[in-house]
Amino acid sequence: MTQNYTKPSVLSIILRSLGALATDALLYYFMLPPINPHSKDFWIYLTVALAVLAVYLGGVRISALTERDTSPAKKKKKNIKIEVNLLGRLFPAGALSYVLVGLALLPLLILFVGSFFSSPFINAREYAAVITVDERDFDLDMPEIDQVTNIALMDTDSARILGNRMLGALSGVVSQYVASDSYTQINYHGKPMKVTNLEYDGFFKWINNCDKGIPGYVTVDPVGNTAEFCELPQGMIYSHSGYFSHDLVRKLRFSYPTKIFQSISFEIDEEGNVYYIVSCA
C-alpha cells in the first residue's frame, strides 16, 4: 500500500520546532552538560538534542486499521499501527530529514575521533613529560619526630560510624537529615579534622525543610576519636540532596555553564564558615 505524505503547514513546522526546543531544554535541565567541546557530556547531549529535533520534524503517525475476521463469529478486529516517520516527507525532496539524522550522528563521530587522538596510547610521550622527577633525600624531606599524637590514624569508614552515632543522639536533626558519606580531611586550627555536611533524608524531608536549609555539619577528630555537630547561624540552601534549583550541581552549572566539574568536596575555614571546593577545568 502506498503512503502519501503531504507537506505540513508552516504553523506545523513552527510548533514541531518549538516542541523540540522545549524538550531539549528539559533534557539540559536534567543532564546538565557543560557547554564545552572538551567534555564528552557536551557531545552526548548534542547528539540527543539533534536526535530529538529529527524525530519532531520527522513526525509520528498513528493509524487504526479495521479488519474483518473470517471466522464464523464474524467479529471485527482493530489493529493500531504506529509509524515513526523519521525520514519522512517533511519536504518534497526529504533532504532535510537526512541532513538532520546525519547531524545527530556527527557529534558521536567527533567524540569517538577526539577520544582516540587524545588517548594516552596516542599521546604517551606528551603524558610522560608532564611531571619532572627530581632526586631528593628522604631523611631531609621526612625528618623523624618524637611526638606522633597529631597524626590522624582514623579511616573514613570509622569517621562515618562516629558521625552517625553522634547524629543519632540529636532527635531534632536525625529525623530530617543524614550525614553525608563524603568526609573531607582538613587541617583545622593546626590539627587534622574530618568534616562532612548534612543531607536531606529524602524528597519529602527536603520539601519540609528547604525554606530554612541544612542546619549544620559534622566534625570528627581522628586523633581523639570524638565527633561533634556544629550548628550554622544560617542554613545551607544548596546540597547534593536538594532538588530543582536547590541542587548543588545544577546551581554550579547555571552559574558556570562552560566549566567541566570534576570533584566536589565540603570544607570549613578556621572560623567555621562552610565552603564547597570544586575542582574544574
C-alpha positions, 0 to 999 in steps of 0.5 A: 500500500502506498503512503502519501505524505503531504507537506505540513503547514508552516504553523506545523513546522513552527510548533514541531520546532518549538516542541523540540526546543522545549524538550531539549531544554528539559533534557539540559535541565536534567543532564546538565552538560557543560557547554564545552567541546572538551567534555564528552557530556557536551557531545552526548547531549548534542547528539540527543538534542539533534536526535530529538529535533529529527524525530519532531520534524520527522513526525509520528503517525498513528493509524487504526486499521479495521479488519474483518475476521473470517471466522464464523463469529464474524467479529471485527478486529482493530489493529493500531499501527504506529509509524515513526516517520523519521525520514519522512516527507517533511519536504518534497525532496526529504533532504532535510530529514537526512541532513538532520539524522546525519547531524545527530550522528556527527557529534558521536563521530567527533567524540569517538575521533577526539577520544582516540587522538587524545588517548594516552596510547596516542599521546604517551610521550606528551603524558610522560613529560608532564611531571619532572622527577627530581632526586631528593633525600628522604631523611631531609624531606621526612625528618623523624619526630618524637611526638606522633599524637597529631597524626590522624590514624582514623579511616573514613569508614570509622569517621562515618560510624562516629558521625552517625552515632553522634547524629543519632543522639540529636532527635531534632536533626536525625529525623530530617537529615543524614550525614553525608558519606563524603568526609573531607580531611582538613587541617583545622586550627593546626590539627587534622579534622574530618568534616562532612555536611548534612543531607536531606533524608529524602524528597519529602524531608527536603520539601519540609525543610528547604525554606530554612536549609541544612542546619549544620555539619559534622566534625570528627577528630581522628586523633581523639576519636570524638565527633561533634555537630556544629550548628550554622547561624544560617542554613545551607540552601544548596546540597547534593540532596536538594532538588530543582534549583536547590541542587548543588550541581545544577546551581554550579552549572547555571552559574558556570555553564562552560566549566567541566566539574570534576570533584566536589568536596565540603570544607570549613575555614578556621572560623567555621564558615562552610565552603564547597571546593570544586575542582574544574577545568 
